Amino acid sequence: MKNLLCILLLSVSFVSTSQLYVSDNSFIYNKGRLIYVKGKIELNGASHLYLRNNGQLIQGTTSASVNTGTGKLSVFQEGTVNNFCYNYWCSPVGNASTNSGNEDFGITMLNVPTSKTMSNPATMNSGLNGVSGTGSLSIASYWIWKFLSSSSYSQWFHSGANTNISAGQGFTMKGTSGYDLTDVGETAVNNFGNAQRYDFRGKPNDGNITVNVAANGFTLTGNPYPSALHVNAFLLDEANSACDGVAYYWEQDKTVNSHVLSEYQGGYGTYSPISLESDGVYVPATYNTYNVDGTLNNAGASSGLSVERKYAPIGQGFMVKGVFDGNLTLKNEYRVYKKEGDYSQFQRQMGNLTTETNEVIGIPQIHINTIMNNQYTSQIALAFVPTATDGVDVGIDAKSPVDNNVPNDVYFFLNNEKFVIQGVAFDVDKRISLGVKSTNNATFKFDASQVLNVDETQPIYLYDAQDESYHEIRNNTYELVLPTGIYNNRFEITFKDNSLNNNNNDIKSDVGVFQNNSAQMLIISNPNSIALRSLSFYDLSGKLIFNKENLDSRENYQFSTSGLSNGVYLIEVTASDKRRMVQKVMITSL
């Protein structure tokens, strides 16, 4: 059954229909709502489907798209850079024709809005600078490039103004200079500076979209739909095992006004999804400089960006890395209605993705910042994931996006490779290998002050095997100078200072820890009545369950465990003389 619609969707929360048919010279205007179409969309003649003010379209097709028609979907999206910097894009539309299915995109399909429904076509220029003006947009087509299953700078493919960007393929585009203060009813004017609004007009992309990847090669892809994309669902789908389960996002220093490659400062931020429900872990880019052949020259300042990446907005492009030659498939089941800037409310449930919940799973994580030669900051992140192994886990551990030519570097050394994100199950006895590369007696300053969802009393140490020293870096900065070399076996991140356990500093001979499951009590035996300072009770993710201070010198202590779930827990007892012990206990319901 076909539905003939020529309406304004302003007050309903969403519209659901089996198929959508819009006749010639008719339109649908969707302001800030969701349209869900289970099957085919047919936009005939000069019809339009307008998505405005975060209005989105989701389809339920489970195979290839069968959308058709010369009518056009129109959706706005804003860039974030000036005429010297790149955004990475992925178009939500393609060429509109009577052919069935998704079609190729080209930047000649971009427009600049002049009102809520009217737009002027963008013009193409052969120069190097895009220009914005009132009701006008000129795009420098020189900066439109694709990167497909490739591993070297020379393999960027110039698309220019050609219509040869397939659905699911990403592309680069530099922004514009100038201003366009036209108000078309969105949250801001068309371009107040470095934020050009584009009107994507064409046939809406839909259905299964295939993207090729190659072993150890990168592919520029992104969100190809006119709705938000659940990035975690895409990266963690077992059917997409041809990639490493990580997304890489280009970031560039907007203060560098140059088109000369050797003067660029940019890099890739790294996103690990961890699990379907979690917010994942994101490590921002370190701004690198590049040689004229595109190889890395040197590392620069950190971008410092902290961006939620779980949901990709309309038009967002990102890189994925292949682990073997194969295909990735983008699917409608990954689509969700998610407004940009709104991270707490979902409006609809699609497939197995719950989209009407306020529950957020925050991953316990430690971000380790290293200032090198007082010039730039590099960041890596350690995530505490109960299901993680000590090996490489897809969608959790993320390799460094920086090649081996960087002169100074800090990374997790895992399976003889460099990682910027590592996931482990928390254990206070665990030791995490940290690799360091130094050139010309570089200075390194380590700190771990950026900590999320980890007990505030948990210390974090950098261990130096050269002198067997421990340096607390959660509340302090540790500085050292390293001669030229690669140090993959010298440094570790630890969660306790084992030097305190030397010279008979272990209190296990004085204190006993027992779990009485029949009485639902944790019992601390202290027969020698030594002075105890504190008792801390953790689950295996590192979350502090409870903490007791100033325990004095009693012979016995009892703590109720009646409200705790079955499982293994870690008990840390600290004496007043700073001696400590850690013991696991099993809590079960009898």
ABEGO torsion letter per residue (X at the ends): XBBBBBBBBAABABBBBABBBBBBGBBBBBBGBBBBBABBBBBBEABBBBBBGGBBBBBABABBBABBEABBBBBBBBBABBAABBBBBBBABBBBBABBEBBBBBAAABBBBABAABBBBBBBBABABBBBBBGBBBBBAAABBBBBGBABAAABBBAEABBABBBGBBBBBBBBBEBBABBAGBABBABAEGBBBBBBBEBBBBEBBBBBBBBGBBBBBEBABABBBBAAAAAABAAAAABAGBBBBBBBBAABBBABAAABBBBBBBBBAGBAABAEBBBBBBBBBBBAAGBBABBBBBAGBBBBAABBBBGBBBBBBBABBEBBBBBAAABBBBBBGBAABBABBBEABBABBABBBBBBBBBBBBBBGGABBBBBBBBBBAABBABBBBGABBBBABBAABABBBBBBBGGBBBABBBBBBBAABBBBBBBBBBGGBBBBBBAABBBGBBAABBBBBBBAAAGBBBBAAABBBBBBBBBEBBAAABBBBABBAAAABGGABAAAABBBBBBAAAGBBBBBBAAGBBBABBBBBBAAGBBABBBBGAEABABBBBBAAABBBEBBBBBBBBAAGBBBBBBBBBBBX
